[in-house]
């Protein structure tokens, strides 16, 4: 989507509008891994942000566009521009650093059931179909349970391999009606995911109900394991990268090195990704690392790309990273594992 020009962006200062309206200014309809980072970066580039954060809450909630300093309770007075570092001698602040500071460290919204992909699709069978059709469909898709839903969307129960086995055990007629079980749990799509986990673990699955009452999905223990990896991987891998990078750099660079990058920082642990790049983008400081087989320019280029992916992840609570972005994170963390001095001693760190 095209970015509004600086004049249009600056004209938003002091404007109060709904999140939906804000998205539309960029031509977006929803918040996702593309829209949220772009809007935030564009606003940050002209020293603006929103209160409350537009990345959370219903789209009808109103937000105010304000200078970044005001969001953090810093007055913007005469001679104290948003882009400066409070006049402490650090000079102009890199807009990229301001964007990274605006990201924060963790997403601010709790994950809900509808954030799982499997919560929005369901394979079912109608009450007038046969048991053999149900069994064939379960076998075809590898399902252990199959909701029985009629043409009007009414739920009649579920067929499971356990309920089919129960027919054999009790000698009842082998038909769909006999196999329909009422032993199931339904959760709302908007429910917070964490409180639902014990129910999924106990019953092995839950049906998902949309706001209109229809069953729109089914979440099984197996689904949850697979989707947790998909959802959690973009968060855990950047975290490991930052932890290992700090460990590698922390054993080499002291406070004098760090303060050449930022006068207020006292150790590598206080630096942000953009500051890691500036720390390493110096031939003499790079030489201290003792990584003769690593090309500095290539490494810094990779680190810049990792920074962008990291910021994308933290801008939105459940980003769908592209395969090439996930591959970048995996390859970069693998490289750091080779140079992390504590990796072999703490391989699970």
C-alpha positions in Angstrom: 0.0 0.0 0.0 1.3 3.5 -0.7 2.5 5.6 2.2 0.9 9.0 2.6 3.4 11.8 2.0 4.9 13.7 5.0 2.6 16.6 4.8 -0.5 14.3 5.0 1.1 12.4 7.9 1.9 15.5 9.8 -1.6 16.8 9.3 -2.9 13.9 11.4 -1.3 15.4 14.6 -4.0 16.1 17.1 -6.7 14.3 15.1 -9.0 11.8 16.9 -10.4 9.1 14.7 -11.4 5.4 14.9 -8.9 2.7 14.3 -10.9 1.6 11.2 -10.6 5.1 9.8 -6.9 5.2 10.5 -6.4 2.0 8.6 -8.4 3.3 5.7 -6.0 6.3 5.4 -3.4 3.7 4.1 -6.0 1.7 2.2 -6.1 -1.1 4.7 -9.2 -2.9 6.0 -7.6 -5.0 8.8 -4.7 -5.1 11.1 -2.1 -7.7 10.2 1.6 -8.3 9.8 1.7 -5.9 6.8 -0.6 -3.0 7.8 0.4 -2.5 11.5 4.2 -2.2 10.9 3.8 0.1 7.9 1.4 2.5 9.6 3.5 2.6 12.8 6.7 3.1 10.9 5.2 5.9 8.7 3.8 7.7 11.8 7.1 7.3 13.6 9.0 8.7 10.7 7.3 12.1 11.3 7.5 11.8 15.1 3.9 10.6 15.7 2.1 7.8 17.4 -1.4 7.0 18.7 -3.0 7.0 22.1 -4.2 4.3 22.8 -2.1 2.1 20.6 -4.0 1.4 17.4 -2.6 -2.1 17.2 -4.9 -3.3 20.0 -8.6 -3.1 20.8 -11.7 -3.1 18.6 -11.5 -1.2 15.3 -14.3 1.2 16.3 -12.2 2.4 19.3 -11.0 6.0 18.8 -7.4 6.9 19.0 -5.6 10.3 19.1 -2.5 11.0 16.9 0.1 12.6 19.1 3.8 13.4 19.1 5.8 10.4 20.4 7.2 12.4 23.3 3.6 13.1 24.6 2.8 9.4 24.6 5.6 8.8 27.1 4.7 11.8 29.2 7.4 14.1 27.9 6.4 17.6 27.1 7.3 19.0 23.7 8.4 22.5 24.4 10.2 25.2 22.5 13.5 24.0 21.3 12.8 20.4 22.4 11.9 18.6 19.2 10.6 15.0 19.1 13.6 13.9 17.2 16.2 14.9 19.8 17.4 13.1 22.8 16.4 15.7 25.4 19.5 17.7 24.7 21.9 15.5 26.6 24.5 15.6 23.9 23.6 12.5 22.0 22.4 14.5 19.0 19.7 13.5 16.7 17.9 10.3 17.4 17.7 7.9 14.5 14.0 7.6 13.5 14.6 3.8 13.3 15.5 3.8 17.0 12.3 5.7 17.8 10.3 3.1 15.9 12.0 0.3 17.7 11.4 1.9 21.1 7.7 2.3 20.1 7.5 -1.5 19.4 8.0 -2.6 23.0 9.1 -6.0 24.0 5.9 -8.1 24.1 2.6 -8.0 22.3 -0.1 -6.1 24.3 -3.1 -8.3 23.6 -3.9 -11.8 24.9 -4.3 -14.5 22.3 -7.9 -15.6 21.7 -9.4 -18.8 20.3 -10.2 -17.2 16.9 -6.4 -16.5 16.4 -6.0 -20.2 15.7 -6.5 -21.0 12.0 -8.4 -24.2 12.8 -11.0 -22.2 14.7 -12.3 -20.8 11.4 -12.9 -24.0 9.4 -14.8 -27.2 10.2 -15.5 -30.3 8.2 -18.9 -31.8 9.2 -21.6 -34.2 8.2 -25.3 -33.8 8.1 -27.8 -35.9 10.1 -29.2 -37.6 7.0 -25.9 -39.0 5.8 -24.8 -42.5 6.7 -22.3 -43.8 9.3 -20.1 -45.2 6.5 -19.9 -41.7 5.0 -18.9 -40.3 8.3 -16.2 -43.0 8.9 -14.9 -42.5 5.4 -14.6 -38.7 5.9 -12.9 -39.1 9.2 -10.4 -41.6 7.7 -9.8 -39.4 4.6 -8.9 -36.3 6.6 -7.3 -38.1 9.6 -10.0 -36.8 12.0 -10.9 -38.4 15.3 -14.1 -36.4 15.6 -16.7 -35.0 13.2 -19.5 -32.6 14.1 -23.0 -33.4 12.9 -24.5 -30.1 11.6 -27.7 -29.8 9.5 -28.4 -27.4 6.6 -29.7 -24.7 9.0 -26.4 -24.7 11.0 -27.9 -26.5 14.0 -25.4 -28.8 15.8 -26.7 -32.3 16.6 -23.6 -33.6 18.3 -20.3 -35.2 17.2 -19.3 -38.6 15.9 -16.0 -39.9 17.2 -14.1 -43.1 16.8 -14.8 -43.7 20.5 -18.6 -43.3 20.0 -18.4 -45.7 17.0 -16.5 -48.3 19.1 -19.2 -47.8 21.8 -21.9 -49.0 19.3 -20.0 -52.3 18.8 -19.5 -52.7 22.6 -23.2 -52.2 23.3 -24.6 -54.1 20.3 -26.7 -51.2 19.1 -27.7 -50.6 15.5 -24.8 -49.5 13.3 -26.2 -46.2 12.1 -25.2 -42.5 12.3 -27.9 -41.7 14.9 -26.4 -44.3 17.2 -22.9 -42.9 16.8 -23.8 -39.3 17.6 -22.4 -38.3 21.0 -23.4 -35.4 23.2 -20.1 -35.4 25.0 -18.4 -32.3 23.7 -17.5 -28.8 24.8 -18.1 -25.6 23.0 -16.1 -22.4 23.4 -16.7 -19.0 22.0 -14.4 -17.9 19.2 -13.6 -14.7 21.2 -12.7 -16.5 24.4 -9.1 -16.1 25.7 -7.1 -19.1 24.6 -5.1 -19.8 27.8 -8.2 -20.6 30.1 -9.5 -22.9 27.3 -6.3 -25.1 27.2 -7.2 -27.3 30.2 -10.6 -28.1 28.5 -8.9 -29.1 25.3 -6.4 -31.2 27.2 -9.2 -33.0 29.1 -11.6 -33.6 26.2 -9.0 -33.7 23.4 -11.0 -31.2 21.4 -13.5 -28.3 21.6 -16.0 -27.0 19.1 -15.7 -23.3 18.3 -18.8 -21.1 18.2 -19.0 -17.8 16.3 -20.9 -14.7 17.5 -23.9 -15.8 15.5 -24.1 -19.1 17.3 -22.8 -21.3 14.4 -20.1 -23.8 14.9 -17.2 -22.5 12.8 -14.3 -24.6 13.9 -12.8 -27.4 16.0 -9.6 -27.2 18.0 -7.9 -30.5 18.9 -4.9 -31.2 21.0 -3.0 -32.1 17.8 -4.1 -28.8 16.2 -3.0 -26.9 19.2 0.5 -28.4 19.2 1.0 -27.6 15.6 -0.5 -24.1 15.7 1.4 -23.2 18.9 4.6 -23.8 17.0 3.4 -21.7 14.1 2.3 -18.8 16.4 5.1 -19.0 18.9 8.1 -19.5 16.6 8.1 -15.8 15.4 8.3 -14.7 19.0 10.8 -17.2 20.5 13.4 -17.2 17.7 14.0 -13.4 17.8 14.2 -13.7 21.5 16.9 -16.3 21.2 18.7 -14.2 18.6 18.8 -11.2 20.9 19.9 -13.3 23.9 22.8 -14.9 22.0 23.8 -11.7 20.3 24.0 -9.9 23.7 26.1 -12.7 25.1 28.5 -12.7 22.1 28.9 -8.9 22.2 28.8 -8.5 26.0 32.0 -10.5 26.4 33.9 -8.2 24.0 32.5 -4.7 24.4 32.7 -2.6 27.6 30.9 0.6 28.6 33.3 2.8 26.7 32.4 1.0 23.4 28.7 1.1 24.2 28.7 4.8 25.0 30.3 5.6 21.6 26.9 4.4 20.3 24.6 5.8 22.9 25.8 8.0 25.8 23.0 6.8 28.1 23.7 3.1 27.7 26.1 1.4 30.1 26.2 -2.1 28.7 25.4 -4.2 25.7 22.3 -5.5 27.5 20.8 -2.0 27.3 21.2 -1.7 23.5 18.5 -2.1 20.9 18.9 -3.8 17.5 19.6 -0.5 15.7 22.3 0.2 18.2 23.8 -3.2 17.7 24.2 -2.3 14.1 25.9 1.0 14.9 28.2 -0.8 17.4 29.4 -3.3 14.8 29.5 -0.9 11.9 33.0 0.2 12.8 36.1 -1.6 11.6 38.0 -1.3 14.8 35.1 -2.4 17.0 34.3 -5.3 14.6 37.9 -6.6 14.8 37.5 -7.0 18.6 34.9 -9.8 18.0 37.5 -12.1 16.4 35.2 -13.5 13.7 37.7 -13.6 10.8 35.5 -15.8 8.7 32.4 -13.5 8.9 32.2 -10.6 6.5 31.2 -7.5 8.5 29.0 -5.9 5.8 27.2 -9.1 5.2 26.6 -9.7 8.9 25.3 -6.2 9.4 23.0 -6.5 6.4 21.6 -9.7 7.9 21.2 -8.1 11.3 19.3 -5.2 9.7 16.9 -7.6 8.1 16.5 -9.5 11.3 15.7 -6.2 13.1 13.0 -5.5 10.6 11.4 -8.9 11.1 11.7 -8.6 14.8 9.9 -5.3 14.8 7.2 -6.7 12.5 6.6 -9.5 15.0 6.4 -7.2 18.0 4.1 -4.7 16.2 1.2 -7.3 16.1 0.2 -10.1 18.4 0.0 -12.9 15.9 1.9 -12.1 12.7 2.0 -14.5 9.8 5.6 -14.3 8.8 6.5 -15.3 5.2 8.6 -18.5 4.8 11.6 -16.5 3.7 11.4 -14.4 6.9 11.2 -17.5 9.1 14.2 -19.0 7.2 16.2 -15.8 7.8 15.5 -16.0 11.6 16.5 -19.7 11.6 19.7 -19.3 9.7 20.8 -16.2 11.7 20.2 -17.9 15.0 22.1 -21.0 13.8 25.1 -18.7 12.9 25.0 -17.2 16.4 25.0 -20.6 18.0 28.4 -21.2 16.4 29.8 -18.1 17.9 28.0 -18.0 21.3 30.7 -18.9 23.8 28.2 -20.6 26.1 26.2 -22.5 23.5 27.8 -25.9 23.9 27.8 -25.6 27.7 24.1 -24.6 27.7 22.6 -26.1 24.6 19.1 -25.5 25.9 19.6 -21.9 26.7 
